[in-house]
Amino acid sequence: MDLQGHLLYIDITQVCGVGCAFCMYADKHKAGESMTLSTLAQENLSALINGSDVKRISVSGEGEPLNNVKVFHEILRLSGGGNSFEFITSGFLPHDKMAEFYETTNQIVLDNGDTCNIRLSTDSHHIKQVKWRAHGFSINFLREFRPAGLSFSFRSIDTDRDFTRDYLASELARWGILAVIEPRDTLEDILVVGKDSFKIDYKNLVHPAPSTPDGYLDLYDYIEATENKVNKRFTFGSLNKPPLANGMDLTIKPNGDVYLYGVESQRLGNIHFDTVRWKYLASHVRETPLVRALYSQPLTDLLARIDNVELVQSIVAKANNPYWLVKELAIHDGLLEKLVPA
């Protein structure tokens, strides 16, 4: 199995005071843990970040990563150059503090020869909770200072597509910026400001509430939209457009635990106590029957292997997102095993 173009997700904190109603990690926020970097953790992260097959390092959290900026900047400084970073945030800080954050981040990535995309949450749940809104400010900052190491994009959920479009147009207008939204596909719009363009990505709902109105993307709709976008069948791992093979999706939690994204039923180590390298992780993918199946075979084909159709339908409806599906399947004895071909 060829593996290339990996994604490295680093969750640097569980701390969050935003209070979004839909948050999947709300139970962790009050007593949340934040990442620190031991000497071994730095060695592991440096090796992972600078791996030759890594396409992006995405820093976020099971909370708001602006609550652990120090470690984010320490992570950036581990780069040997030529890397693409991403920082996913609500941007809740006062604008002067956001400007300081952007300036420092820009200088670090420029010094290393890297880039960093700032991906701002733009769904109704975040917007109504945040006093200092960073969206118009950030585009204005970009247009005024042109930080060479930074770019910006936006993220939302499919049920908030109309809200996100209207909000961004009106928020940028408050800053005297004319913006046009160009629809691209089910999962993406483009925000156009003069000669600049900014992606708006839409995800589907995880664990939709019973009161959620009809019309949202269900798991199978989301998979189909993703397949149309990447022009290949949906499997686990980092999906790359043909002719490239897919890569690994690796997640590191605030306490240092290491998992393949979406397969959190199997802990692979901890960056503070174990040596973690891409070569070892690739061997795990190739040699572990469940992971190999999830990485090599279309997810919808694997689900069709389970003969209890009613149970599968209820689990799929509850999770509603492929990367939360394994957690739900693992609750039921024997279901994960049925995904593995004999």
C-alpha positions, 0 to 999 in steps of 0.5 A: 500500500503506497502512502503519501501526502500525510496530514498531521493534526495537533490538538494543543488544548481542550480549554475553551470558553466560547460555549458553542451549543453543538460542540462535540468536546464540550464535556472536556472544556471546563477541566481541559488539558493543554499541551506542553512540549517535553524534550521527547515530544519536541523530537517526535513532533520535529520528525513528524512535521519535517517528514518528506511526505507531509502535505500539511500540519493542522493545529487546532484543539478539542478547545480553542487553540488561541488559549495555548499560543505559546505551544503553537509558536513552539511547534512552528519553530520545530520546522526545518522549512518548506512546510504548510501549517494551518491554524483553526480558530474562532479568532475570539481575541480583541483585535489588537491581540489578534494583530500581535498573534498574526505578526508573530506567527507571520515572522516565525513562518517567514524565518523558517521558509514556511506558510500558515493558513488561518482558518476562521470558524464562521458558523452561526454557533461560533459567531453568536458567542464571540464578541470580537469577530475576526473575519472582517478584521483579518481580511482588512489586516491582510489587505493593509499589511500583506503578511507574506507568510499568512493566508486566510480561509473560513470554515462552517457547517452545511446547514449554515451555508446561507448564514455564512454567506450573508454574514461574511458579506455584511461583516466585510462591508462593515470594514468597507470591503466589497465581497462576492461569494462564488459557489463551487460545490456542495462543500466549498464556496469562494469569497472574492475580494478584488483580486484576492480569493478565500476558501469557505469549507463546509463540513457536515453535522456530527451527532445532529440533534433530533430537533435539527431541521431536515435538509442537512447532509447525512453521512452518505451525502457527505461521502458522495460530495467528498468523492466528487471533490477528490475524484476517488472513492472515500476511504479513511486517511488523507484523500489526495486527488489522482494520480496521487496515492492517499496518505495518513491522517495522524492526530495528536491529542493535548496529552500527547496521545497519538491516533490515526484520525477517525480510528481513536479506538486504537492508541498508537503511543504518546509523544512524551513517552514513545518514539513516534515516526511515520515509518512505524505508523505506515507499518501499523496501517499496512499490518493491522487488519481493521486499519488496512481495510479502512484505508484501502477499501471504500467505507460504504462498501465496508458498511455494506458488509454488516448484515444488521442493516437496521443497527448500521442505519441507526449508528450512521444516523447518530454519528453522521460523520465518517470520522466519528463512525468508528467510535460508535461502531466500537460500542457494539461487540463484533461490529468493527470486526465485520468491516475486515474482509475474511 
